[in-house]
Amino acid sequence: MPRETGTEALARLAEERVDHRFKGLPPDAEGLTVAELAAQRRNLFTGGFSTPVLALSAERLEHNLALMEAYAERHGLAFAPHGKTSMAPRLFQRQIEHGAWGITLAVPHQVWVARAFGVERIFLANELVDPAALRRVAAELAADPAFRLVCYVDSVRGVELMDAALRGAVRPVDVVVELAAGEGARTGVRTEAECAAVADAVAVVPTLRLVGVAGYEGEVPRADTARVTAYLRRLTALAADFDKSGRFAGVDEIVVSAGGSAWFDAVAEVFAEIPELSAPVLKLLRSGAYVSHDDGHYRRLTPFTRVPQEGALEPAFRLWAQVVSRPSSEQAFVNAGKRDAAHDLDLPEAQVVRRDGVEHPADGITVTGLSDQHAWLRTTGEADLEVGDWVGFGLSHPCTSFDKWQLIPLAEADGTVVDYIRTFF
């Protein structure tokens, strides 16, 4: 039986039945397919949706996709946005339609999801040493000549384990040496001499092919512009040194990759300085949080605050919850908590109150804590809040917002829900 194509798999998402697995959807929608429910174009506020419900702004999502596409093109960067942010195949598709080279991922399960939905280019930002996963990667490469996977290596031992698992593979796995962002940083090889030793270990095994270097500047200790730029210049110098020593002989292109969501302006600046090498350079940026942006962590860190002339991302998430208790004039509780809202970096931010179809600013309302299923609100005298009101919250950290919701309404500004985004965590 032939394998389902990515297009067929994406189409099949629309055939999934709405049921108890999916939070916040209208109770009377149970049994409908996702396509049937989307065709009804129900309104988020009047169409039977129940709180808590997380919604993604259709307009802001499109804005963010277009903005980063234009940014990458303007700076001569290839773009492989990190898919672990959303784990949403429909968004992977939208990102690729907006010019992405491929999708970055972190662990094998994420690779299998992307492959099931037809992603042909994957950058695996981790050293992969699990034998079963490596054998499956080898099988995917053998079965699909169009599939390309690039993977980190960061140790000689890792190279040995990969080689042992891949013996007999039809195609070698492309690898890049990961340069650590400094002492005390996360993964990666600590010194250039050790990087050379890892590269030399790759050169003597037939199962791997060295195609470049990579790193993650977001792990630079005490990161500031000067330290991040210095690290990125170490990375690009490593690529040039490897090329000069002939370590990239025979490759069609040399991969140089970095770029989280906090320093991509520095990546663009330093990557523009890469000298001409023996093969074309794929300057691969991997920022992922941009797709929804946020109202906290990335609002503070986004490089667009340093380069406002390049544009601005827009927070696309809003979590709606209902006031279920107003025990005093200083306190209220809504029915969304840790199970529903990102809280690892910042607490949700109360933004608007909705009552009888009218919205007003959430003045005098502050989230002070979260229980599993409640948010604790402190209210001052200016707060206009009653039991039954809907409160719209901004969230911080896209990665831990997406992962709490399996089916997310995509809503236009007036509340019309035009689609649903399925996630696979």
Buried (B, 14 or more C-beta within 10 A) or exposed (E): EEEBEBEEBBEEBBEBBBEEEBBBBBEEBEEBBBBBBBEEEBBBBEBBBEBBBBBBBBEBBBBBBEBBBBBBEEBEBBBBBBBBBBBBBBBBBBBBEBBBBBBBBEBBEBBBBBBBBBBBBBBBBBBBBBEEBBBBBBEBBEEBEEBBBBBBBBBBEBBEBBBEBBEEBEBBBBBBBBBBBBEEBEBBBBEBEBBBBBBBBBBEBEBBBBBBBBBBBBBBEEBEEEBBBBBBEBBBBBBBBBBEEEBBEEBEBBBBBBBBBBBBBBBBBBBEEBEEBEBEBBBBBBBBBBBBBBBBBBBEBBBBEEBEEBBBBBBBBBBBBBBBEBEEEEEBBBBBBBEBBBBEBBBBBBBBBBBEEEEEEBEBBBBEEBEEBBBBBBBEEEBBBEEEBBBBBBBBBBBBBBBBBBBBBBBBEEBBBEBBBBBBB
